[in-house]
Amino acid sequence: EGLGAPICAHHFTTFENTPPDYLLLGARATQGPKSDSWTLGLAMLHLCTGHAPYEELLAGLRCPASLRAALNDAWASGRELAVVRKALARDEDGVLADTLYRYWVTLGPPAATEWLHASRAY
């Protein structure tokens, strides 16, 4: 395993710090500087401020039930999303759906063309 290799279930460690592309692309997401930068950025923000990057600010913000159901349906299908399903098996509190929703609230949803391009790269 290394740079450019597909992600695996063990890459889902702290659910709140999971890079968005892991949640959207599953095994089509690859290990690399982009995901490392995402996680490092969250860690640095936490270290510099003494507060969790967004978990504390958005603690009351939960993924709406209809979106949670749609995400669970999407994550339940497709071979490449099996890695997300393995993480979901450990996610008793729905943190992955809440995390993705919080990303969308703070950063906006990804441009459709960005994810379409990324999915074709594999």
C-alpha positions as CSV (number, residue, x, y, z in Angstrom):
1,E,0.0,0.0,0.0
2,G,1.1,3.5,-0.7
3,L,0.5,6.6,-2.7
4,G,-2.1,6.0,-5.4
5,A,-3.4,2.8,-3.9
6,P,-7.1,2.6,-3.2
7,I,-8.3,3.3,0.3
8,C,-9.3,0.4,2.7
9,A,-11.5,0.2,5.7
10,H,-8.6,0.9,8.1
11,H,-8.3,4.4,6.6
12,F,-11.6,5.3,8.3
13,T,-10.1,6.0,11.8
14,T,-11.6,9.2,13.3
15,F,-14.9,9.4,11.5
16,E,-15.1,13.2,12.0
17,N,-11.8,13.6,10.1
18,T,-12.6,11.4,7.2
19,P,-11.8,13.2,3.9
20,P,-15.0,13.8,1.9
21,D,-13.7,11.9,-1.2
22,Y,-13.5,8.8,0.9
23,L,-17.2,9.1,1.7
24,L,-18.2,9.9,-1.8
25,L,-15.9,7.7,-3.8
26,G,-15.2,4.7,-1.5
27,A,-12.5,2.5,-3.0
28,R,-12.2,4.8,-6.0
29,A,-10.6,7.3,-3.7
30,T,-6.8,6.8,-3.5
31,Q,-4.2,7.4,-0.8
32,G,-2.2,10.6,-1.5
33,P,-1.3,14.1,-0.6
34,K,-4.9,15.4,-1.0
35,S,-6.3,13.3,1.8
36,D,-3.2,13.7,3.9
37,S,-3.5,17.4,3.6
38,W,-7.1,17.4,4.5
39,T,-6.5,15.4,7.7
40,L,-3.3,17.4,8.6
41,G,-5.2,20.7,8.1
42,L,-7.9,19.6,10.5
43,A,-5.3,18.4,13.1
44,M,-3.4,21.7,12.7
45,L,-6.6,23.8,13.2
46,H,-7.3,21.8,16.3
47,L,-3.8,22.2,17.7
48,C,-3.7,25.9,16.9
49,T,-7.1,26.8,18.3
50,G,-7.5,24.2,21.0
51,H,-11.0,23.4,19.6
52,A,-12.2,20.7,17.3
53,P,-12.3,22.2,13.8
54,Y,-16.1,22.0,13.3
55,E,-17.4,19.3,15.6
56,E,-17.9,21.7,18.5
57,L,-19.2,24.6,16.4
58,L,-21.7,22.3,14.6
59,A,-22.4,19.8,17.3
60,G,-26.1,20.3,17.0
61,L,-26.2,20.0,13.3
62,R,-27.3,16.5,12.2
63,C,-27.8,15.1,8.8
64,P,-31.5,15.3,7.9
65,A,-33.3,11.9,8.0
66,S,-34.1,12.0,4.3
67,L,-30.5,12.7,3.3
68,R,-29.2,10.1,5.8
69,A,-31.5,7.5,4.2
70,A,-30.4,8.5,0.7
71,L,-26.7,8.3,1.7
72,N,-27.3,4.9,3.3
73,D,-29.0,3.7,0.2
74,A,-26.1,5.0,-2.0
75,W,-23.5,3.5,0.4
76,A,-25.3,0.1,0.3
77,S,-24.8,-0.3,-3.4
78,G,-21.7,-0.7,-5.5
79,R,-18.6,-2.7,-5.0
80,E,-16.4,0.3,-4.7
81,L,-18.4,1.5,-1.7
82,A,-17.8,-1.7,0.3
83,V,-15.1,0.1,2.2
84,V,-17.6,2.7,3.4
85,R,-20.0,-0.1,4.4
86,K,-17.3,-1.6,6.6
87,A,-16.8,1.8,8.3
88,L,-20.6,2.1,8.7
89,A,-20.7,-1.2,10.6
90,R,-18.6,0.6,13.3
91,D,-20.6,3.8,13.1
92,E,-23.4,3.3,15.7
93,D,-24.2,7.0,16.0
94,G,-24.4,8.0,12.3
95,V,-21.2,10.1,12.5
96,L,-20.2,9.5,8.9
97,A,-23.5,10.9,7.5
98,D,-23.3,13.8,10.0
99,T,-19.7,14.5,9.0
100,L,-20.5,14.6,5.3
101,Y,-23.5,16.9,5.9
102,R,-21.4,19.2,8.1
103,Y,-18.8,19.4,5.3
104,W,-21.5,20.3,2.8
105,V,-22.9,23.0,5.1
106,T,-19.5,24.6,5.8
107,L,-17.8,24.1,2.4
108,G,-20.7,23.5,0.0
109,P,-21.5,20.4,-1.9
110,P,-18.8,19.3,-4.4
111,A,-19.3,20.4,-8.0
112,A,-20.9,17.5,-10.0
113,T,-18.2,17.8,-12.6
114,E,-15.5,17.4,-10.0
115,W,-16.8,14.1,-8.7
116,L,-17.8,12.9,-12.2
117,H,-14.2,13.5,-13.3
118,A,-12.8,11.7,-10.3
119,S,-15.0,8.7,-10.8
120,R,-13.9,8.4,-14.4
121,A,-10.2,8.4,-13.4
122,Y,-10.5,4.9,-12.0
